[in-house]
Amino acid sequence: MIRIGLAGWGDHDDLYTTPSEKRDKLQTYAGHFPVVELDSSFYAVQPARNIAKWVQETPAGFGFVVKAYQGMTGHLRGKNPFENEEDMFRAFVQSVEPMRQADKLKMVLFQYPPWFDCSRENVEVLREARSRMQNLPVAAEFRHQSWYSGDMQEKTLRFLEEEGWIHTVCDEPQVGSGSVPIVLRASSPDITLVRFHGRNAGGWVGAPPGKSWRDVRYLYRYNRTELQEWADRLKTLERSSKEVCVIFNNNSGGDAAANAKELSSMLGIKPEGLAPRQLDLFEG
């Protein structure tokens, strides 16, 4: 099974045209896609009440890919609000409990930074994170090429499989050690994550003066030829995992939703169990 969705539900203006759609974005989103990546959890461990609310606003069978808190992946550059790592991981695990109980938690995504290279020290970081996440499904996304260089690629994939990590396959610009190649391999027979970051090489490494990195890093629209290549690749991955979860993260120019729908059409995917879509005939 291939499920296609987007990173976040708030930034896709082409999905929300009526007053009610703009007011109830998650419910509207769930009428278009069966899975979403939750990004707010990266910036702060979300209160369980928020998670419970989002669970209630989505239909049965809907799924969330929840990004790990930035303090758990080495991104945090300020004071950690938690006294220690044990408390931080415990709080995160507790926060997603309503999602786990509702069987809507696809995985927790640990997106490691470009400086997180393949070293013995970082291998132990991965082992510790896996242990602290208890029995929750976890995915690892690397952004340093050393994890896939030479014979390290096979060792990395074997490590992920043995330690219970879901492999994240990435499509992103190839601009040196801070980006990873497309590696079409599954480490879990149950699920594989694929993330589309676009191919804006110039914006990947930094924003021009006067621009935020958010405005340019994911500024890219996949063309039909590129999407067709991925349609074939996803079918290959589907033979290795029961489920392939695809997230379009090319949000900077508002291209993610259109690309996701185009790829879904190419694959003949008609998701079942979506939220009902309502026409706002009497508002406005």
C-alpha positions as CSV (number, residue, x, y, z in Angstrom):
1,M,0.0,0.0,0.0
2,I,1.2,3.5,-0.9
3,R,-0.1,6.4,1.1
4,I,0.7,10.0,-0.1
5,G,0.5,13.2,2.0
6,L,2.1,16.4,2.8
7,A,4.4,18.0,5.4
8,G,2.0,19.9,7.7
9,W,-1.5,20.9,6.9
10,G,-1.4,24.7,7.4
11,D,0.6,25.9,4.4
12,H,-1.2,24.5,1.4
13,D,-3.5,27.4,0.3
14,D,-4.8,25.6,-2.7
15,L,-6.6,23.2,-0.5
16,Y,-8.5,25.8,1.4
17,T,-10.8,28.1,-0.5
18,T,-14.0,28.5,1.5
19,P,-14.3,30.1,5.0
20,S,-15.1,26.7,6.6
21,E,-12.1,25.1,4.9
22,K,-9.8,27.8,6.1
23,R,-11.2,27.6,9.6
24,D,-11.0,23.8,9.9
25,K,-7.8,23.1,8.0
26,L,-7.0,19.6,9.4
27,Q,-10.5,18.3,8.8
28,T,-10.3,19.7,5.2
29,Y,-6.9,18.3,4.7
30,A,-8.1,14.8,5.8
31,G,-10.6,15.0,2.9
32,H,-7.7,15.1,0.5
33,F,-5.0,12.9,1.9
34,P,-4.8,9.9,4.3
35,V,-1.5,10.9,6.0
36,V,0.3,14.0,7.2
37,E,3.6,14.9,8.7
38,L,3.3,16.8,12.0
39,D,6.0,19.4,12.2
40,S,5.0,21.4,15.3
41,S,6.4,18.6,17.4
42,F,9.9,19.4,16.2
43,Y,9.7,22.9,17.8
44,A,8.1,21.9,21.0
45,V,6.8,18.7,22.7
46,Q,3.1,19.1,22.1
47,P,0.6,18.8,25.0
48,A,-1.3,15.5,24.9
49,R,-4.5,17.5,24.6
50,N,-3.3,18.9,21.2
51,I,-2.5,15.4,20.0
52,A,-5.9,14.2,21.2
53,K,-7.7,17.1,19.4
54,W,-5.9,16.2,16.1
55,V,-6.8,12.6,16.5
56,Q,-10.5,13.5,17.0
57,E,-10.4,15.8,13.9
58,T,-9.3,13.0,11.5
59,P,-11.2,9.9,10.4
60,A,-10.3,6.3,11.3
61,G,-7.4,5.1,9.2
62,F,-5.8,8.5,9.0
63,G,-2.1,8.5,9.9
64,F,0.5,10.9,11.4
65,V,4.2,11.0,10.9
66,V,5.4,12.9,13.9
67,K,8.7,14.7,13.8
68,A,10.9,14.2,16.9
69,Y,11.5,17.2,19.1
70,Q,14.6,19.1,18.1
71,G,16.3,18.5,21.4
72,M,16.1,14.7,20.6
73,T,17.9,15.1,17.3
74,G,20.7,17.5,18.1
75,H,19.2,20.6,16.5
76,L,18.4,22.6,19.6
77,R,20.6,25.7,19.9
78,G,19.1,27.3,23.1
79,K,18.3,26.2,26.6
80,N,16.7,22.8,26.8
81,P,13.4,23.1,28.7
82,F,13.9,19.6,30.2
83,E,16.3,18.9,33.0
84,N,17.8,15.9,31.2
85,E,17.4,13.6,28.2
86,E,15.4,11.0,30.1
87,D,12.8,13.5,31.0
88,M,12.7,14.9,27.5
89,F,12.1,11.5,25.8
90,R,9.6,10.5,28.5
91,A,7.6,13.7,27.9
92,F,7.6,13.1,24.1
93,V,6.5,9.5,24.4
94,Q,3.7,10.6,26.7
95,S,2.6,13.4,24.4
96,V,1.9,11.0,21.5
97,E,0.1,8.4,23.6
98,P,-3.4,9.5,22.4
99,M,-2.2,9.0,18.8
100,R,-0.8,5.6,19.5
101,Q,-3.9,4.5,21.3
102,A,-6.0,5.5,18.3
103,D,-3.7,3.6,16.0
104,K,-3.0,6.8,14.0
105,L,0.8,7.0,14.7
106,K,2.6,5.9,11.7
107,M,6.0,6.7,13.1
108,V,8.1,9.2,14.9
109,L,10.6,10.8,12.5
110,F,14.1,11.5,13.8
111,Q,15.5,13.9,11.2
112,Y,19.2,14.2,12.1
113,P,21.2,17.4,11.1
114,P,23.8,17.6,8.4
115,W,26.6,17.5,11.0
116,F,25.3,14.1,12.4
117,D,27.9,11.9,10.6
118,C,28.5,8.2,10.6
119,S,30.6,7.7,13.7
120,R,30.7,5.3,16.6
121,E,29.5,8.1,18.9
122,N,26.4,8.7,16.7
123,V,25.7,5.1,16.4
124,E,25.4,5.0,20.2
125,V,23.1,8.0,20.0
126,L,20.8,6.1,17.7
127,R,20.8,3.1,20.0
128,E,20.0,5.2,23.0
129,A,17.2,7.0,21.1
130,R,15.7,3.8,20.0
131,S,15.7,2.4,23.5
132,R,14.1,5.6,25.0
133,M,11.3,5.6,22.5
134,Q,10.2,2.2,23.9
135,N,8.0,0.3,21.5
136,L,7.0,3.2,19.3
137,P,7.8,3.0,15.6
138,V,10.7,5.3,14.7
139,A,12.2,6.4,11.4
140,A,15.7,7.8,10.8
141,E,16.5,10.4,8.2
142,F,20.2,11.2,7.7
143,R,21.6,14.3,6.1
144,H,25.2,13.4,6.0
145,Q,26.5,11.3,3.1
146,S,28.9,9.3,5.3
147,W,26.0,7.0,6.2
148,Y,25.8,5.9,2.6
149,S,29.3,6.2,1.3
150,G,31.0,3.0,0.0
151,D,30.4,-0.1,2.1
152,M,28.8,2.1,4.8
153,Q,25.5,2.0,2.9
154,E,25.0,-1.7,3.5
155,K,26.2,-1.4,7.1
156,T,23.8,1.5,7.8
157,L,20.9,-0.4,6.3
158,R,21.7,-3.5,8.3
159,F,22.1,-1.5,11.5
160,L,18.6,0.1,10.9
161,E,17.1,-3.3,10.3
162,E,18.7,-4.9,13.4
163,E,18.0,-2.0,15.7
164,G,14.3,-1.5,14.7
165,W,14.6,1.7,12.7
166,I,12.5,2.6,9.7
167,H,14.6,3.8,6.7
168,T,13.7,7.2,5.3
169,V,14.3,7.4,1.5
170,C,15.0,11.0,0.5
171,D,14.7,13.0,-2.8
172,E,16.8,16.1,-2.3
173,P,19.5,18.2,-4.0
174,Q,22.9,16.6,-4.3
175,V,25.2,19.3,-3.0
176,G,27.9,17.7,-1.0
177,S,28.2,16.0,2.3
178,G,25.1,17.7,3.7
179,S,22.7,15.8,1.5
180,V,22.1,12.1,0.9
181,P,21.5,10.1,-2.3
182,I,18.3,8.2,-3.2
183,V,18.7,4.8,-1.6
184,L,15.8,2.6,-2.6
185,R,16.0,0.1,0.3
186,A,13.6,-0.8,3.1
187,S,14.8,-1.7,6.6
188,S,11.3,-2.7,7.9
189,P,8.9,-5.2,6.3
190,D,6.1,-3.1,7.7
191,I,6.7,0.4,6.5
192,T,9.1,2.7,4.7
193,L,9.1,6.5,4.6
194,V,9.8,8.5,1.5
195,R,10.3,12.3,1.7
196,F,10.3,14.7,-1.2
197,H,12.4,17.8,-0.4
198,G,12.6,19.1,-4.0
199,R,15.8,19.7,-6.0
200,N,16.6,23.3,-5.4
201,A,20.4,23.0,-5.1
202,G,20.9,26.7,-4.7
203,G,18.4,27.1,-1.9
204,W,19.5,23.9,-0.1
205,V,22.7,25.4,1.3
206,G,21.5,28.9,2.2
207,A,19.1,31.7,1.4
208,P,20.1,34.8,-0.6
209,P,20.2,38.2,1.2
210,G,16.8,39.3,2.4
211,K,15.3,35.8,2.1
212,S,14.4,33.3,4.7
213,W,15.6,29.7,4.2
214,R,12.0,28.7,4.4
215,D,11.3,30.7,1.3
216,V,13.8,29.0,-0.9
217,R,15.1,25.7,0.5
218,Y,12.0,23.7,-0.5
219,L,11.2,25.8,-3.6
220,Y,10.7,23.3,-6.3
221,R,8.0,21.7,-8.4
222,Y,8.5,18.2,-9.7
223,N,7.8,17.7,-13.4
224,R,5.8,14.8,-14.8
225,T,8.9,12.9,-15.9
226,E,10.4,13.1,-12.4
227,L,7.2,12.0,-10.8
228,Q,6.9,9.1,-13.2
229,E,10.4,7.9,-12.2
230,W,9.2,8.0,-8.6
231,A,6.0,6.1,-9.4
232,D,8.2,3.2,-10.6
233,R,10.5,3.5,-7.6
234,L,7.6,3.4,-5.1
235,K,6.3,0.3,-6.7
236,T,9.7,-1.3,-6.2
237,L,9.7,-0.2,-2.5
238,E,6.2,-1.6,-2.1
239,R,7.5,-5.0,-2.8
240,S,9.8,-4.7,0.3
241,S,7.4,-3.1,2.7
242,K,3.7,-3.6,3.3
243,E,3.2,0.2,3.4
244,V,5.1,3.0,1.8
245,C,4.4,6.4,3.3
246,V,5.2,9.3,1.0
247,I,5.5,12.9,2.2
248,F,5.9,15.9,-0.1
249,N,7.9,18.6,1.7
250,N,8.4,21.0,-1.2
251,N,6.3,23.6,0.5
252,S,8.2,26.9,-0.2
253,G,6.3,27.7,-3.4
254,G,3.1,25.9,-2.6
255,D,3.8,23.0,-4.9
256,A,3.5,20.1,-2.5
257,A,-0.3,19.4,-2.8
258,A,-0.4,19.6,-6.6
259,N,2.6,17.3,-6.9
260,A,1.2,14.8,-4.4
261,K,-2.1,14.7,-6.2
262,E,-0.4,14.2,-9.6
263,L,1.7,11.3,-8.3
264,S,-1.4,9.8,-6.7
265,S,-3.2,9.9,-10.1
266,M,-0.2,8.4,-11.9
267,L,-0.3,5.5,-9.4
268,G,-4.0,5.1,-9.7
269,I,-4.4,5.7,-5.9
270,K,-7.9,6.5,-4.7
271,P,-7.6,6.7,-0.9
272,E,-10.4,5.2,1.1
273,G,-11.8,6.5,4.4
274,L,-11.1,10.2,3.8
275,A,-13.0,12.8,5.7
276,P,-16.2,14.0,3.9
277,R,-15.6,17.1,1.8
278,Q,-18.3,19.8,2.3
279,L,-19.2,22.7,0.0
280,D,-19.5,26.0,1.8
281,L,-22.6,27.0,-0.1
282,F,-24.0,29.5,2.4
283,E,-20.9,31.1,3.8
284,G,-18.8,33.9,2.5
